[in-house]
Amino acid sequence: MSEVAGQIDVKPTLLHLLGVETDNNIYFGNDLFSKDCKGYISLRNGDFISEKYVSTSGICYNRQTGERVEGENKSDVEKETESPCAPIGEKVNKELGYSDDIIYGDLFRFMDLDEME
């Protein structure tokens, strides 16, 4: 196995290996044996590591070479460039927002535990 993984992936992966049904569980990690694995891990500060890239302090690096990766032109008309890390960075920020909503908004208090069984 050579998946990009973090500590957050332990629970869903172990539950899969134990044969425990997880359809109604809430977690942000991945079952590392699933074909739907997202291919990146989010760090609390917004940085991430993916299969191809590492983003730290807003700078995108090639994971294999460690070299800084510059963006590519969006079109011939536009001169702005978009980093190849930008699409993953947007997903990471969305996940961190969801995590903050759950933790700081105390959203677990609204969860129906009877429905989870």
N, CA, C and O atoms as CSV, one atom per row, in Angstrom:
chain,resi,resn,atom,element,x,y,z
A,1,MET,N,N,0.847,-1.168,0.000
A,1,MET,CA,C,0.000,0.000,0.000
A,1,MET,C,C,0.893,1.231,0.000
A,1,MET,O,O,1.831,1.333,0.790
A,2,SER,N,N,0.592,2.157,-0.891
A,2,SER,CA,C,1.375,3.390,-0.963
A,2,SER,C,C,0.466,4.605,-1.111
A,2,SER,O,O,0.724,5.487,-1.930
A,3,GLU,N,N,-0.585,4.646,-0.324
A,3,GLU,CA,C,-1.535,5.754,-0.361
A,3,GLU,C,C,-1.044,6.898,0.517
A,3,GLU,O,O,-0.356,6.685,1.516
A,4,VAL,N,N,-1.409,8.111,0.128
A,4,VAL,CA,C,-1.170,9.260,0.986
A,4,VAL,C,C,-2.149,9.136,2.139
A,4,VAL,O,O,-3.359,9.061,1.928
A,5,ALA,N,N,-1.628,9.114,3.359
A,5,ALA,CA,C,-2.505,8.866,4.507
A,5,ALA,C,C,-2.010,9.609,5.733
A,5,ALA,O,O,-0.841,9.976,5.846
A,6,GLY,N,N,-2.950,9.816,6.646
A,6,GLY,CA,C,-2.634,10.457,7.911
A,6,GLY,C,C,-3.312,9.715,9.042
A,6,GLY,O,O,-4.033,8.743,8.815
A,7,GLN,N,N,-3.083,10.168,10.242
A,7,GLN,CA,C,-3.659,9.543,11.428
A,7,GLN,C,C,-5.187,9.526,11.359
A,7,GLN,O,O,-5.820,8.621,11.902
A,8,ILE,N,N,-5.772,10.506,10.705
A,8,ILE,CA,C,-7.225,10.610,10.605
A,8,ILE,C,C,-7.832,9.445,9.807
A,8,ILE,O,O,-9.032,9.184,9.903
A,9,ASP,N,N,-7.003,8.749,9.022
A,9,ASP,CA,C,-7.475,7.633,8.201
A,9,ASP,C,C,-7.505,6.302,8.950
A,9,ASP,O,O,-8.005,5.311,8.417
A,10,VAL,N,N,-6.985,6.262,10.164
A,10,VAL,CA,C,-6.908,5.004,10.913
A,10,VAL,C,C,-8.299,4.448,11.213
A,10,VAL,O,O,-8.555,3.271,10.960
A,11,LYS,N,N,-9.199,5.269,11.745
A,11,LYS,CA,C,-10.535,4.781,12.127
A,11,LYS,C,C,-11.288,4.158,10.949
A,11,LYS,O,O,-11.690,2.998,11.044
A,12,PRO,N,N,-11.493,4.878,9.845
A,12,PRO,CA,C,-12.259,4.268,8.757
A,12,PRO,C,C,-11.582,3.027,8.168
A,12,PRO,O,O,-12.264,2.094,7.744
A,13,THR,N,N,-10.265,3.012,8.141
A,13,THR,CA,C,-9.557,1.851,7.594
A,13,THR,C,C,-9.704,0.639,8.508
A,13,THR,O,O,-9.974,-0.464,8.033
A,14,LEU,N,N,-9.528,0.831,9.816
A,14,LEU,CA,C,-9.680,-0.284,10.761
A,14,LEU,C,C,-11.112,-0.808,10.782
A,14,LEU,O,O,-11.323,-2.020,10.834
A,15,LEU,N,N,-12.089,0.082,10.744
A,15,LEU,CA,C,-13.483,-0.366,10.723
A,15,LEU,C,C,-13.760,-1.207,9.482
A,15,LEU,O,O,-14.492,-2.194,9.551
A,16,HIS,N,N,-13.183,-0.823,8.352
A,16,HIS,CA,C,-13.326,-1.612,7.126
A,16,HIS,C,C,-12.720,-3.006,7.309
A,16,HIS,O,O,-13.337,-4.013,6.961
A,17,LEU,N,N,-11.507,-3.048,7.860
A,17,LEU,CA,C,-10.828,-4.333,8.051
A,17,LEU,C,C,-11.582,-5.240,9.019
A,17,LEU,O,O,-11.542,-6.463,8.887
A,18,LEU,N,N,-12.269,-4.639,9.991
A,18,LEU,CA,C,-13.045,-5.415,10.961
A,18,LEU,C,C,-14.438,-5.757,10.448
A,18,LEU,O,O,-15.177,-6.492,11.103
A,19,GLY,N,N,-14.797,-5.235,9.294
A,19,GLY,CA,C,-16.107,-5.526,8.717
A,19,GLY,C,C,-17.250,-4.756,9.351
A,19,GLY,O,O,-18.407,-5.164,9.246
A,20,VAL,N,N,-16.941,-3.646,10.007
A,20,VAL,CA,C,-17.964,-2.836,10.666
A,20,VAL,C,C,-18.594,-1.889,9.642
A,20,VAL,O,O,-17.886,-1.211,8.898
A,21,GLU,N,N,-19.915,-1.849,9.612
A,21,GLU,CA,C,-20.646,-0.959,8.708
A,21,GLU,C,C,-20.458,0.488,9.155
A,21,GLU,O,O,-20.608,0.795,10.337
A,22,THR,N,N,-20.132,1.373,8.226
A,22,THR,CA,C,-19.838,2.763,8.586
A,22,THR,C,C,-20.650,3.782,7.791
A,22,THR,O,O,-20.280,4.955,7.742
A,23,ASP,N,N,-21.735,3.362,7.178
A,23,ASP,CA,C,-22.504,4.277,6.329
A,23,ASP,C,C,-22.994,5.515,7.065
A,23,ASP,O,O,-23.031,6.595,6.475
A,24,ASN,N,N,-23.368,5.396,8.326
A,24,ASN,CA,C,-23.914,6.530,9.072
A,24,ASN,C,C,-22.890,7.225,9.961
A,24,ASN,O,O,-23.243,8.144,10.700
A,25,ASN,N,N,-21.637,6.806,9.904
A,25,ASN,CA,C,-20.609,7.411,10.747
A,25,ASN,C,C,-20.159,8.754,10.179
A,25,ASN,O,O,-20.188,8.976,8.968
A,26,ILE,N,N,-19.747,9.635,11.069
A,26,ILE,CA,C,-19.212,10.930,10.664
A,26,ILE,C,C,-17.712,10.914,10.924
A,26,ILE,O,O,-17.273,10.747,12.061
A,27,TYR,N,N,-16.939,11.086,9.874
A,27,TYR,CA,C,-15.493,11.216,10.002
A,27,TYR,C,C,-14.948,11.841,8.730
A,27,TYR,O,O,-15.594,11.801,7.683
A,28,PHE,N,N,-13.766,12.415,8.821
A,28,PHE,CA,C,-13.160,13.081,7.681
A,28,PHE,C,C,-12.081,12.240,7.015
A,28,PHE,O,O,-11.609,12.588,5.933
A,29,GLY,N,N,-11.688,11.150,7.638
A,29,GLY,CA,C,-10.642,10.311,7.078
A,29,GLY,C,C,-11.156,9.421,5.965
A,29,GLY,O,O,-12.337,9.446,5.618
A,30,ASN,N,N,-10.246,8.635,5.412
A,30,ASN,CA,C,-10.554,7.720,4.317
A,30,ASN,C,C,-10.281,6.283,4.712
A,30,ASN,O,O,-9.344,5.993,5.456
A,31,ASP,N,N,-11.112,5.390,4.203
A,31,ASP,CA,C,-10.780,3.971,4.226
A,31,ASP,C,C,-9.720,3.799,3.146
A,31,ASP,O,O,-10.009,3.971,1.962
A,32,LEU,N,N,-8.514,3.467,3.536
A,32,LEU,CA,C,-7.408,3.413,2.588
A,32,LEU,C,C,-7.538,2.288,1.569
A,32,LEU,O,O,-6.786,2.243,0.595
A,33,PHE,N,N,-8.483,1.381,1.786
A,33,PHE,CA,C,-8.707,0.303,0.830
A,33,PHE,C,C,-9.831,0.638,-0.146
A,33,PHE,O,O,-10.116,-0.135,-1.061
A,34,SER,N,N,-10.455,1.765,0.046
A,34,SER,CA,C,-11.561,2.179,-0.812
A,34,SER,C,C,-11.035,2.775,-2.113
A,34,SER,O,O,-9.988,3.423,-2.128
A,35,LYS,N,N,-11.750,2.557,-3.182
A,35,LYS,CA,C,-11.385,3.166,-4.461
A,35,LYS,C,C,-11.736,4.653,-4.465
A,35,LYS,O,O,-11.280,5.390,-5.339
A,36,ASP,N,N,-12.541,5.103,-3.498
A,36,ASP,CA,C,-12.955,6.502,-3.410
A,36,ASP,C,C,-12.019,7.341,-2.545
A,36,ASP,O,O,-12.384,8.440,-2.128
A,37,CYS,N,N,-10.836,6.843,-2.276
A,37,CYS,CA,C,-9.873,7.563,-1.447
A,37,CYS,C,C,-9.550,8.908,-2.116
A,37,CYS,O,O,-9.292,8.951,-3.319
A,38,LYS,N,N,-9.560,9.994,-1.351
A,38,LYS,CA,C,-9.441,11.322,-1.953
A,38,LYS,C,C,-8.032,11.667,-2.436
A,38,LYS,O,O,-7.888,12.567,-3.264
A,39,GLY,N,N,-7.006,11.000,-1.961
A,39,GLY,CA,C,-5.665,11.197,-2.502
A,39,GLY,C,C,-4.867,12.354,-1.911
A,39,GLY,O,O,-3.834,12.733,-2.464
A,40,TYR,N,N,-5.322,12.914,-0.811
A,40,TYR,CA,C,-4.557,13.964,-0.141
A,40,TYR,C,C,-4.898,13.962,1.343
A,40,TYR,O,O,-5.939,13.451,1.757
A,41,ILE,N,N,-3.999,14.546,2.137
A,41,ILE,CA,C,-4.294,14.729,3.558
A,41,ILE,C,C,-4.218,16.222,3.869
A,41,ILE,O,O,-3.347,16.938,3.375
A,42,SER,N,N,-5.140,16.659,4.687
A,42,SER,CA,C,-5.223,18.062,5.098
A,42,SER,C,C,-4.515,18.232,6.429
A,42,SER,O,O,-4.654,17.403,7.328
A,43,LEU,N,N,-3.768,19.292,6.548
A,43,LEU,CA,C,-3.150,19.637,7.816
A,43,LEU,C,C,-3.922,20.804,8.422
A,43,LEU,O,O,-4.518,21.597,7.693
A,44,ARG,N,N,-3.915,20.914,9.722
A,44,ARG,CA,C,-4.758,21.881,10.430
A,44,ARG,C,C,-4.508,23.325,9.991
A,44,ARG,O,O,-5.421,24.149,10.045
A,45,ASN,N,N,-3.309,23.637,9.566
A,45,ASN,CA,C,-2.985,25.010,9.176
A,45,ASN,C,C,-3.331,25.322,7.721
A,45,ASN,O,O,-3.034,26.414,7.237
A,46,GLY,N,N,-3.960,24.366,7.014
A,46,GLY,CA,C,-4.348,24.582,5.624
A,46,GLY,C,C,-3.355,24.015,4.622
A,46,GLY,O,O,-3.639,23.976,3.425
A,47,ASP,N,N,-2.208,23.580,5.090
A,47,ASP,CA,C,-1.259,22.913,4.198
A,47,ASP,C,C,-1.799,21.531,3.860
A,47,ASP,O,O,-2.706,21.039,4.531
A,48,PHE,N,N,-1.249,20.900,2.822
A,48,PHE,CA,C,-1.676,19.544,2.486
A,48,PHE,C,C,-0.575,18.788,1.766
A,48,PHE,O,O,0.383,19.372,1.260
A,49,ILE,N,N,-0.737,17.474,1.735
A,49,ILE,CA,C,0.141,16.577,0.988
A,49,ILE,C,C,-0.758,15.738,0.104
A,49,ILE,O,O,-1.707,15.117,0.582
A,50,SER,N,N,-0.458,15.720,-1.196
A,50,SER,CA,C,-1.237,14.907,-2.129
A,50,SER,C,C,-0.308,13.914,-2.810
A,50,SER,O,O,0.880,13.839,-2.499
A,51,GLU,N,N,-0.866,13.160,-3.736
A,51,GLU,CA,C,-0.053,12.176,-4.445
A,51,GLU,C,C,1.034,12.845,-5.287
A,51,GLU,O,O,2.116,12.282,-5.452
A,52,LYS,N,N,0.760,14.046,-5.825
A,52,LYS,CA,C,1.718,14.733,-6.686
A,52,LYS,C,C,2.385,15.949,-6.050
A,52,LYS,O,O,3.525,16.281,-6.375
A,53,TYR,N,N,1.657,16.618,-5.130
A,53,TYR,CA,C,2.122,17.907,-4.637
A,53,TYR,C,C,2.137,17.989,-3.115
A,53,TYR,O,O,1.443,17.254,-2.412
A,54,VAL,N,N,2.967,18.924,-2.639
A,54,VAL,CA,C,2.971,19.314,-1.232
A,54,VAL,C,C,2.766,20.824,-1.224
A,54,VAL,O,O,3.479,21.556,-1.910
A,55,SER,N,N,1.798,21.283,-0.451
A,55,SER,CA,C,1.560,22.718,-0.332
A,55,SER,C,C,1.846,23.123,1.105
A,55,SER,O,O,1.248,22.602,2.046
A,56,THR,N,N,2.766,24.058,1.254
A,56,THR,CA,C,3.095,24.555,2.581
A,56,THR,C,C,3.272,26.066,2.513
A,56,THR,O,O,3.961,26.577,1.630
A,57,SER,N,N,2.658,26.767,3.433
A,57,SER,CA,C,2.696,28.234,3.482
A,57,SER,C,C,2.273,28.853,2.154
A,57,SER,O,O,2.788,29.899,1.760
A,58,GLY,N,N,1.335,28.206,1.466
A,58,GLY,CA,C,0.819,28.734,0.208
A,58,GLY,C,C,1.714,28.496,-0.994
A,58,GLY,O,O,1.421,28.985,-2.085
A,59,ILE,N,N,2.789,27.764,-0.819
A,59,ILE,CA,C,3.700,27.474,-1.927
A,59,ILE,C,C,3.540,26.012,-2.316
A,59,ILE,O,O,3.499,25.129,-1.460
A,60,CYS,N,N,3.449,25.769,-3.616
A,60,CYS,CA,C,3.217,24.429,-4.152
A,60,CYS,C,C,4.544,23.807,-4.592
A,60,CYS,O,O,5.319,24.424,-5.322
A,61,TYR,N,N,4.792,22.572,-4.134
A,61,TYR,CA,C,6.016,21.861,-4.482
A,61,TYR,C,C,5.675,20.517,-5.111
A,61,TYR,O,O,4.667,19.899,-4.771
A,62,ASN,N,N,6.526,20.070,-6.033
A,62,ASN,CA,C,6.409,18.728,-6.588
A,62,ASN,C,C,6.824,17.754,-5.491
A,62,ASN,O,O,7.901,17.888,-4.910
A,63,ARG,N,N,5.978,16.783,-5.213
A,63,ARG,CA,C,6.251,15.859,-4.104
A,63,ARG,C,C,7.477,14.989,-4.370
A,63,ARG,O,O,8.215,14.670,-3.438
A,64,GLN,N,N,7.703,14.607,-5.607
A,64,GLN,CA,C,8.829,13.726,-5.934
A,64,GLN,C,C,10.169,14.460,-5.919
A,64,GLN,O,O,11.153,13.964,-5.370
A,65,THR,N,N,10.197,15.660,-6.533
A,65,THR,CA,C,11.468,16.368,-6.688
A,65,THR,C,C,11.719,17.409,-5.602
A,65,THR,O,O,12.865,17.780,-5.348
A,66,GLY,N,N,10.647,17.882,-4.961
A,66,GLY,CA,C,10.786,18.938,-3.965
A,66,GLY,C,C,10.922,20.323,-4.573
A,66,GLY,O,O,11.095,21.306,-3.854
A,67,GLU,N,N,10.843,20.404,-5.906
A,67,GLU,CA,C,10.970,21.696,-6.578
A,67,GLU,C,C,9.659,22.464,-6.536
A,67,GLU,O,O,8.573,21.886,-6.573
A,68,ARG,N,N,9.792,23.773,-6.456
A,68,ARG,CA,C,8.607,24.634,-6.465
A,68,ARG,C,C,7.914,24.519,-7.824
A,68,ARG,O,O,8.563,24.501,-8.869
A,69,VAL,N,N,6.581,24.442,-7.786
A,69,VAL,CA,C,5.803,24.299,-9.015
A,69,VAL,C,C,5.099,25.617,-9.291
A,69,VAL,O,O,4.361,26.133,-8.452
A,70,GLU,N,N,5.337,26.146,-10.473
A,70,GLU,CA,C,4.672,27.385,-10.880
A,70,GLU,C,C,3.345,27.044,-11.530
A,70,GLU,O,O,3.166,25.938,-12.041
A,71,GLY,N,N,2.426,27.977,-11.514
A,71,GLY,CA,C,1.122,27.771,-12.125
A,71,GLY,C,C,1.198,27.793,-13.635
A,71,GLY,O,O,2.198,28.207,-14.222
A,72,GLU,N,N,0.116,27.336,-14.253
A,72,GLU,CA,C,0.014,27.351,-15.709
A,72,GLU,C,C,-1.006,28.399,-16.107
A,72,GLU,O,O,-1.926,28.693,-15.345
A,73,ASN,N,N,-0.849,28.973,-17.311
A,73,ASN,CA,C,-1.817,29.957,-17.791
A,73,ASN,C,C,-3.186,29.330,-17.895
A,73,ASN,O,O,-3.324,28.219,-18.406
A,74,LYS,N,N,-4.213,30.037,-17.410
A,74,LYS,CA,C,-5.585,29.549,-17.497
A,74,LYS,C,C,-6.064,29.568,-18.943
A,74,LYS,O,O,-6.796,28.674,-19.368
A,75,SER,N,N,-5.655,30.579,-19.697
A,75,SER,CA,C,-6.012,30.675,-21.116
A,75,SER,C,C,-5.014,31.614,-21.778
A,75,SER,O,O,-4.210,32.258,-21.105
A,76,ASP,N,N,-5.075,31.683,-23.093
A,76,ASP,CA,C,-4.166,32.575,-23.816
A,76,ASP,C,C,-4.470,34.037,-23.515
A,76,ASP,O,O,-3.569,34.876,-23.526
A,77,VAL,N,N,-5.733,34.345,-23.246
A,77,VAL,CA,C,-6.149,35.721,-22.990
A,77,VAL,C,C,-5.698,36.173,-21.609
A,77,VAL,O,O,-5.197,37.285,-21.442
A,78,GLU,N,N,-5.880,35.300,-20.619
A,78,GLU,CA,C,-5.527,35.655,-19.247
A,78,GLU,C,C,-4.046,35.405,-19.004
A,78,GLU,O,O,-3.498,34.385,-19.424
A,79,LYS,N,N,-3.418,36.332,-18.333
A,79,LYS,CA,C,-1.999,36.177,-18.012
A,79,LYS,C,C,-1.799,35.621,-16.603
A,79,LYS,O,O,-0.698,35.206,-16.244
A,80,GLU,N,N,-2.879,35.615,-15.803
A,80,GLU,CA,C,-2.775,35.063,-14.456
A,80,GLU,C,C,-2.532,33.562,-14.532
A,80,GLU,O,O,-2.958,32.892,-15.473
A,81,THR,N,N,-1.853,33.063,-13.542
A,81,THR,CA,C,-1.616,31.627,-13.501
A,81,THR,C,C,-2.281,31.038,-12.270
A,81,THR,O,O,-2.407,31.695,-11.237
A,82,GLU,N,N,-2.702,29.798,-12.397
A,82,GLU,CA,C,-3.298,29.095,-11.266
A,82,GLU,C,C,-2.381,27.948,-10.886
A,82,GLU,O,O,-1.988,27.144,-11.731
A,83,SER,N,N,-2.051,27.881,-9.631
A,83,SER,CA,C,-1.196,26.817,-9.123
A,83,SER,C,C,-1.909,25.476,-9.263
A,83,SER,O,O,-3.124,25.408,-9.076
A,84,PRO,N,N,-1.181,24.408,-9.588
A,84,PRO,CA,C,-1.816,23.091,-9.629
A,84,PRO,C,C,-2.301,22.649,-8.245
A,84,PRO,O,O,-3.082,21.704,-8.133
A,85,CYS,N,N,-1.842,23.326,-7.206
A,85,CYS,CA,C,-2.293,23.015,-5.848
A,85,CYS,C,C,-3.620,23.691,-5.509
A,85,CYS,O,O,-4.266,23.316,-4.530
A,86,ALA,N,N,-4.033,24.672,-6.294
A,86,ALA,CA,C,-5.226,25.463,-5.964
A,86,ALA,C,C,-6.497,24.630,-5.815
A,86,ALA,O,O,-7.219,24.826,-4.837
A,87,PRO,N,N,-6.813,23.704,-6.738
A,87,PRO,CA,C,-8.054,22.932,-6.573
A,87,PRO,C,C,-8.072,22.090,-5.291
A,87,PRO,O,O,-9.107,21.981,-4.634
A,88,ILE,N,N,-6.938,21.503,-4.944
A,88,ILE,CA,C,-6.874,20.712,-3.712
A,88,ILE,C,C,-6.949,21.644,-2.508
A,88,ILE,O,O,-7.604,21.324,-1.516
A,89,GLY,N,N,-6.287,22.788,-2.588
A,89,GLY,CA,C,-6.322,23.757,-1.502
A,89,GLY,C,C,-7.742,24.214,-1.184
A,89,GLY,O,O,-8.084,24.421,-0.020
A,90,GLU,N,N,-8.567,24.370,-2.218
A,90,GLU,CA,C,-9.970,24.747,-2.002
A,90,GLU,C,C,-10.714,23.650,-1.243
A,90,GLU,O,O,-11.500,23.941,-0.342
A,91,LYS,N,N,-10.468,22.391,-1.606
A,91,LYS,CA,C,-11.110,21.265,-0.911
A,91,LYS,C,C,-10.654,21.200,0.548
A,91,LYS,O,O,-11.455,20.960,1.452
A,92,VAL,N,N,-9.359,21.418,0.760
A,92,VAL,CA,C,-8.806,21.395,2.121
A,92,VAL,C,C,-9.472,22.472,2.978
A,92,VAL,O,O,-9.878,22.204,4.108
A,93,ASN,N,N,-9.583,23.678,2.445
A,93,ASN,CA,C,-10.207,24.769,3.204
A,93,ASN,C,C,-11.670,24.473,3.504
A,93,ASN,O,O,-12.166,24.825,4.575
A,94,LYS,N,N,-12.362,23.833,2.572
A,94,LYS,CA,C,-13.764,23.476,2.800
A,94,LYS,C,C,-13.862,22.436,3.922
A,94,LYS,O,O,-14.714,22.554,4.803
A,95,GLU,N,N,-12.992,21.419,3.891
A,95,GLU,CA,C,-12.984,20.394,4.944
A,95,GLU,C,C,-12.683,21.000,6.312
A,95,GLU,O,O,-13.331,20.663,7.303
A,96,LEU,N,N,-11.703,21.892,6.362
A,96,LEU,CA,C,-11.354,22.529,7.635
A,96,LEU,C,C,-12.508,23.388,8.149
A,96,LEU,O,O,-12.728,23.478,9.356
A,97,GLY,N,N,-13.235,24.011,7.242
A,97,GLY,CA,C,-14.417,24.781,7.632
A,97,GLY,C,C,-15.487,23.890,8.234
A,97,GLY,O,O,-16.096,24.236,9.246
A,98,TYR,N,N,-15.718,22.723,7.599
A,98,TYR,CA,C,-16.689,21.766,8.142
A,98,TYR,C,C,-16.259,21.294,9.529
A,98,TYR,O,O,-17.072,21.201,10.448
A,99,SER,N,N,-14.975,21.000,9.660
A,99,SER,CA,C,-14.446,20.541,10.946
A,99,SER,C,C,-14.656,21.605,12.026
A,99,SER,O,O,-15.085,21.294,13.137
A,100,ASP,N,N,-14.353,22.849,11.695
A,100,ASP,CA,C,-14.552,23.945,12.653
A,100,ASP,C,C,-16.024,24.091,13.024
A,100,ASP,O,O,-16.357,24.310,14.189
A,101,ASP,N,N,-16.905,23.970,12.030
A,101,ASP,CA,C,-18.344,24.075,12.309
A,101,ASP,C,C,-18.790,23.017,13.310
A,101,ASP,O,O,-19.560,23.301,14.228
A,102,ILE,N,N,-18.299,21.792,13.123
A,102,ILE,CA,C,-18.682,20.693,14.013
A,102,ILE,C,C,-18.128,20.910,15.418
A,102,ILE,O,O,-18.844,20.753,16.408
A,103,ILE,N,N,-16.854,21.270,15.498
A,103,ILE,CA,C,-16.213,21.408,16.808
A,103,ILE,C,C,-16.661,22.674,17.536
A,103,ILE,O,O,-17.133,22.606,18.671
A,104,TYR,N,N,-16.515,23.814,16.893
A,104,TYR,CA,C,-16.811,25.080,17.567
A,104,TYR,C,C,-18.307,25.370,17.640
A,104,TYR,O,O,-18.754,26.117,18.511
A,105,GLY,N,N,-19.079,24.785,16.734
A,105,GLY,CA,C,-20.527,24.965,16.766
A,105,GLY,C,C,-21.227,23.909,17.588
A,105,GLY,O,O,-22.450,23.930,17.727
A,106,ASP,N,N,-20.445,22.970,18.143
A,106,ASP,CA,C,-20.985,21.890,18.970
A,106,ASP,C,C,-22.131,21.170,18.256
A,106,ASP,O,O,-23.178,20.914,18.849
A,107,LEU,N,N,-21.920,20.847,16.977
A,107,LEU,CA,C,-22.986,20.254,16.170
A,107,LEU,C,C,-23.314,18.818,16.554
A,107,LEU,O,O,-24.373,18.315,16.179
A,108,PHE,N,N,-22.440,18.149,17.286
A,108,PHE,CA,C,-22.744,16.778,17.700
A,108,PHE,C,C,-23.939,16.721,18.655
A,108,PHE,O,O,-24.588,15.681,18.767
A,109,ARG,N,N,-24.230,17.814,19.334
A,109,ARG,CA,C,-25.369,17.799,20.260
A,109,ARG,C,C,-26.688,17.630,19.520
A,109,ARG,O,O,-27.685,17.244,20.130
A,110,PHE,N,N,-26.718,17.912,18.216
A,110,PHE,CA,C,-27.941,17.776,17.429
A,110,PHE,C,C,-28.066,16.400,16.776
A,110,PHE,O,O,-29.058,16.116,16.106
A,111,MET,N,N,-27.068,15.556,16.971
A,111,MET,CA,C,-27.048,14.247,16.333
A,111,MET,C,C,-28.037,13.304,17.004
A,111,MET,O,O,-28.101,13.242,18.232
A,112,ASP,N,N,-28.805,12.572,16.211
A,112,ASP,CA,C,-29.769,11.597,16.723
A,112,ASP,C,C,-29.065,10.251,16.835
A,112,ASP,O,O,-28.869,9.565,15.831
A,113,LEU,N,N,-28.685,9.871,18.049
A,113,LEU,CA,C,-27.933,8.637,18.257
A,113,LEU,C,C,-28.757,7.403,17.935
A,113,LEU,O,O,-28.196,6.388,17.521
A,114,ASP,N,N,-30.072,7.459,18.111
A,114,ASP,CA,C,-30.924,6.314,17.779
A,114,ASP,C,C,-30.887,6.035,16.283
A,114,ASP,O,O,-30.987,4.884,15.858
A,115,GLU,N,N,-30.745,7.074,15.498
A,115,GLU,CA,C,-30.694,6.931,14.047
A,115,GLU,C,C,-29.383,6.289,13.601
A,115,GLU,O,O,-29.325,5.677,12.534
A,116,MET,N,N,-28.339,6.425,14.404
A,116,MET,CA,C,-27.023,5.890,14.067
A,116,MET,C,C,-26.959,4.377,14.211
A,116,MET,O,O,-26.113,3.741,13.582
A,117,GLU,N,N,-27.820,3.789,15.012
A,117,GLU,CA,C,-27.744,2.351,15.288
A,117,GLU,C,C,-28.320,1.524,14.188
A,117,GLU,O,O,-28.327,0.297,14.278
